[in-house]
Every structure is written in structure tokens, then in C-alpha cells.
Amino acid sequence: MTTIIDSDQHLYEPRGLWRDHADPGAHEDAIRIEDDDLGYAWVMWRDKRLGIADVQAPGETVELGERRNRRTRGEPAEYSYDEALPDDFWQAQARAERIRNMGFDAAVCFPNFGLLWERLVGESLPALLTNMGAWNRWCAMLAHDGGGAVHPVAHVTLRDLDWLDAQLAALSTAGVRLAMMAPALVDGKPLSHPDLSRAWASFVAHGITPVFHVADQPRVFDDAWYTDDGDRFVNVVESVFLWTPAALALTDLIVNGVLERHDDLRIGVVELSAMWVPQFLMMLDGGYEFTAKLNGRVPAPLSMRPSEYFRRQVRISSFSYETPARLERQAGDLFMACSDYPHSEGTLTPLDDYRAVGSEPGGDTGLFDRNAEFLLRL
């Protein structure tokens, strides 16, 4: 029997999540959600505001912008964060019911406000590990309470490999199968660096798939390019080049032999668009083969063409408007359905959206099942 899986949903974090699940003695470094004098809830770390804690729903992108304008004008908040938060935004059993009502059997669930803080909190490695670890402990509870319908995604970094291995071991025991990580340099080292090889072995040994997802993580471009930084929720440059960090990271891992050496390492790419994949695969093979001839050598010996590693080990979420059937014809059976619920750019009617562009559950591809199952190792 086919299991229909949504590869991208989000769960809101309760106000006290990070403090309640932090290591003993680390509570001062825990992220918190705190109201300002106008009643707007903020995600806070130490004395820094990391972003407004908005409660949003599919289709409310314009409304979100207007709420930010209201605050800029000094007008009071229109709602209380706690009163506006539906049960299915953060409770596993309520989300499981929502998943079924949307026509899915299960959903991959990423953090919500966890997308806001890795780059900024990362200036302190102990604080970064504290808050990631707190979310991961909550993930273990969600995996248990979700009854197989909720697949929470852990949050990890490769900056401390002892910590990473311990986290992956605990998560695996709890039944968590996915972990979000940044497609970025690790303290100046590329992901393929020999010093990080232990990380990829740990992912494989514990049966957990690293996933690249849109988030405020270490950047691949110089900060000078981000001219609308400040109180902007999403930077224009990051939005335009959404897919670039993942493409760069995958190129590094493939051409430098990490996927060759770890043939059971699986990698997910979620909410970073999918339309780039056909051109990327062409450029990946072309660039590798051209430079091999020009330079007389390759970065690492490979037994297959670079694109074949991508097709063997990587899966990508595709929004319905990207017409995944067309992408499948161009690049292969690599794509996964997603709703991005409950984000404003997401949808409450994902299956109808896919049907409208010619993709139907139960078809010949893994769009609604096999590709997400591959990452989840089901």
C-alpha cells in the first residue's frame, strides 16, 4: 500500500522549548520567545532579537508584511502569540490529524523559528550546541507522540564531531531519521575536508540523513552583498540565490569523493527550489570533465560520472508550481512533494495543486512516496 508523504512541513516551537530542554547549567544561553511593549513576540537570544515570532498561515504573505509595517509605525500587535497558536502548529498528535486531513499519511516536519538563528547564535559554539540539543530532545518526543505520521527533523552542526556523533546516536535511538545542517563551510573548511570525514561516517552509521533547508545559516557570499540586512525577515539576495548553497555543497561532496566513499550516505534538499537541478546536473558533469582534461587530473578518483552520484544519493523537494513531471523528464526520478505548511508561501491543498500540473499519487515516480522514504530509510 502506498504511503503518501509530505516532504516539508514546519512545527512551531513553544515559548519554553529551548530552556526546558537545555542541558543543566546552560539555561542562560537558551533561546526564548518574549513580548515587547507593543505586544509583538520576538525570538530572543541573550539581548538580541533574532526575528518576530509571527503566527502565519498559507496565503498570508501580504498580511505578514503588513504586520511588520504596523510595528514599524508603532501600532500595537493585533493578536497574542499564545492565543493565536493552533494546537496542530506544535502538538504532534494534532499535527498528525492535520496531515491526514491534507491527504497525506505522513509528513517531514522541520523547525519553524529554528530557521532564524543558526548564523547569529553560532558566534558562540556552546550556545549553538545548547539550542540545537534542546530542539533535538524535543524531536525525540515528537517522533514518539506522532505515531509514525510526524517525522521531525533534528538540527545539527559539524563544528563539534564528538557532539554530533552523540546527538545522532540519541536521535537514531528515538526514531528520528533526518537532521538539518548548513550547506556551508565549517569553520573555514569545505564539507569534503578530511577533518570532517568522521561526520559522514556518523550519519551513515546511525542511519540519519543530512538535509539542506532554507535557513539563516553561514553564508556562501560575502556579507557586503546583503544590502537589505537589518530588520528584514528574508533578504532579497538569499531569496534569489536560494539554491546556490546546496548546489555548491553537493558539488564539493561529489567531486571530492565523499559520496564515492560513503555510498550509503543520503542527502535531502528541501525548500530550496528544484528548477535548478537539470541545468546543475549538466554543468556538474561538463565542468568536471572539462577541467579533468584541461588540468590533466581530477580532485578525487570517481567510478561514475558526477551526476550519477547525485541521482543515486540525493533527493529534492519540488513545489507543484515547478511542474515536477517536467523536471522528472529532464533530470530523473529525484523529486518529492511538499506543502510547506503552515508557512504563508505554503498551501492547504497540496494534492490538488499537484494534480493541477499533472502529478497524481500512485503514479510511476517516487514524487509522493519512494523518494521521501529513501531519505527516511523506511
Secondary structure, 3 states (H helix, E strand, C coil): CCCCEEEEEEECCCCCHHHHCCCCCCHHHCCEEEECCCCCEEEEECCEEEEECCCCCCCCHHHHHHHHHHHHCCCCCCCCHHHHCCHHHCCHHHHHHHHHHCCCCEEEEEECHHHCCHHHHCCCHHHHHHHHHHHHHHHHHHHHHCCCCEEEEEECCCCCHHHHHHHHHHHHHHCCCEEECCCCCECCECCCCHHHHHHHHHHHHHCCEEEEECCCCCCCCCHHHCCCCCCCCCCHHHHHCCCHHHHHHHHHHHHCCHHHHCCCCCEEEECCCCCCHHHHHHHHHHHHHHHHHHHCCCCCCCCCCHHHHHHHHEEEECCHHHCHHHHHHHHCCCEECCCCECCCCCCCCHHHHHHHCCCCCCCCCCCCCHHHHHHHCC
